[in-house]
Amino acid sequence: MNLSLIYGTLLDNHNFERFLEMTLDKGLLIVLSGPSGVGKGTVRKAVFDNPDTDFKYSISMTTREKREGEVDGVDYFFKSHEEFEALIEQDKFIEYAEYVGNYYGTPVDFVRETLEKGHDVFLEIEVEGAKQVRDKFPEALFIFLAPPSIAHLKDRLIGRGTDSQEVINYRIQEAKRELELMNLYDYVVINDSVDEACRKIHSIVEASHLRRSRVERTLRKLLLEADN
């Protein structure tokens, strides 16, 4: 995002540099979630394949089995139930949830440290986890990734070939329930095209950096100084 094109005509070079330092002190927490099978992982990988992406990816932790092609420490941190529950006791998660018999969670230390350094952090998490993040980080950006239809979602789940019919039916019922929670999110992106979904996510993040609440006080202060 080129802030200089937006604010460069309002501030001289010295004040523009100070504006960047003051407004970018803390990064933006970006939360992407949606029903199981909607393609969150595929969209997230495509977002990070874009050379213009400047987010830091917060790797989630889970107790589920690795799927083909997944790498520990890249796609997820894979832990046993015992290891995960020990970390819960140590309050080491921003959020965690149990879903279809497995835990999913976001380790807290990396997220807080990275935000404080001024970097945007990207989370790809389950809907239940996003509700917990909303309570702890109300200023975060929440994006709901939705399927074009329930039929499309069912086809994706079957096509993965990783779940029994019983589990697929359960996931579909959960998806219907989760779709009712879209009101908890700031934006909704329909995943009918991965490339288009990625373009929309980048546009949403860029716009969120220009929220009045993020820039108004600093910009007003510098404009007043420049006028003196």
N, C-alpha and C positions, 0 to 999 in steps of 0.2 A: 504494500500500500504506500503510495507516494504522497505523504502528508505535505511535502514542500509545495506541490501543485495547488493544494487547497489553501494553505495558510501563508505561503511565501509572499503573496502580495500584501499581506496585512502586517508582517513583521520583518524587520531587517535581519540580516544573517545571524547577528549575535543573539537577538531575542528569539529567533526561530530555534537556534540550538538549545537555548535555555528552555523553551517550550517543550521540545522533544524530551529533554532530560526530566522535566517535571511531570509530564503526562504519561511517560512510558516507564515510570518508576516500578509499576506493578503490572504483570502480564494479565491477559484475559483467559479465564477458564472456559473452555469450549466443551460442552457436553453433548455428545451424539448418542441417542438411544432409540429403541423401537422394538417391535416384536421379534421374537426368535425367528430366523429364516428370512428376514426382510433384506438382508444383504449388508448389514452394518460393517462387517469385516472387509468385504469387497470394496465398499465405498471408502472406508478408512484407508485401505492400501492405495487406492487410486488417488485420494487426496494427497498422500505423502509421496506418491510418485511424481506429482506435479513439481517442477523445479522452482516454482514461485512460492511453494509452501514453506513457511517459516515457523511452524508450530513444533513444540516438543511433545512427543507422544508419551502419555502415561500408560505403561503396560499394566494391564489388570492381572489379578491372580485368580486362579480357579483350581478346583479339585476334580474337574471332569477329565476324561481321557483325552490325550492329544489326537487330533484328526490328522489325516494324511497331509503331509506338507507343512504342518505347523512346527515351529521351533520354540523350545523353552527359552524364555528371556527375550524373545522377539515378538511372538504373537500373544503369549501369556507367560506368566510364571506358574508352572504346574506344581501343585503341592498336594500332600495327602490331607485327609480330613483332620487328622490329629495336628499336623503342622499349622493348618489354617486356623483351627480353633484356638491354638496357643497364641497366635497373632491377634485374634479377636480379644483375648483376655488382656493383651498388652496394649489395646487401643491403637492398633497400627493401621486402621483403615479409615478413610474418609467415609466410605460406604461399603456395605457388603449385603449380600442377599443369598438365600438358598433357593435354587430353581431346579426343578426336575431332579431332586436328590443330590445336587452339587452346589458348592459355594462359589460365589463370584465376588470379588472385591477390588477396591482401588487403594493401594498403599499410600499413606498420607505424607510421608516425609518428602518424597520426590516432588509431589505436587506443590506443597507449600514453599519449598526451597526454590523451585524453578520459577514460580510466580513472583517471588520476592526479587529475583534477579531480572525481572522485566520481560521474561519470555512467556508467550502464550502456551498454554497446556491444553492438549486435546485428549478428551476421555471418550472411549467407546464402551458404553456400559448398558446393563439391563435397565428396564423401566423402573423396577423397584429401587434399584440403586440410585437412579436419577432423582427420585423423590427425596432421598436422604441428603444428596448433594445440595438440592434446592434449599433445604433447611439450614445447612452449614455455610453455603456460598450463594446467598440470594442474588448477588451481583453477577453471577456467572451467566453465560449464554447457553440456552437450552434449545437444541434442535431435535425434533422428532422425525425419524425416518420412517415413512409409511409405505406399505405396498400399494400397487395400483388397485388390487382387489384381494379378497380372501382366497379366491380360486388361484390367483397367481402365487400367493404365499404358500398355499398347500402344494402346488406344483414344485416350488423351490425346495420345500422340506422333503418331499418324496425324492426329488432329484439328488439331494445330498447323499442319500443312501446310508445314513448313519443311525437312523432311529427306527424303532418298531412302529407299526401302525397305531398301537396304543399311545405311544409317546407323541406321535404326530398329531393325533386327535386331541391330546391334552394341550399341545402347543397351540393348536388352532383356537381352542377355547380361551386359552390365556391371551392370545393375540387380540381376540375380540374384546376382552376385558381391558387390555392395555390401550386399545384404540380410543376407549372412552376417557383416557387420561391425557389426551392431547392438550387439554386446556391448561395443563401445568407447564407447557413449553412456550417459548417465545416465537418459534418458527416451526413450520412443518414442510418437509421436503418429500415429495413422492418419488420413490425409486423405480421409475419406469425406464430410466437410462442412467447407467453409472456415470458417464461423462457429464451429463446434464445435472445430476445430483451434486457432483463435485463442484461444478461451476457455481451452482446456487449456494453451496456451503461457503465457498470462498467469498462470494458477494455479501453474504450475511455477516461474516466475520469482519470484512472491511467496513461495512456500515456500522457495526457495533463499536468499532474503535472510534467512531465519530459521534457516539452518543453524547448528548449535551452534558450528562452527569460526569462523563470522563474528562471533558475538556473545558467546560465553561469557566469554572473558577480560575484556572490557570491562565486561560486565554484573556479573560477580562483583566487580570492583574498585569499581564505583560503589555497589553494594549494601553492601559493607564500609565504604566511606566514609560512606554515609548512616547506618550503624548506630553510627558513632563520635560 
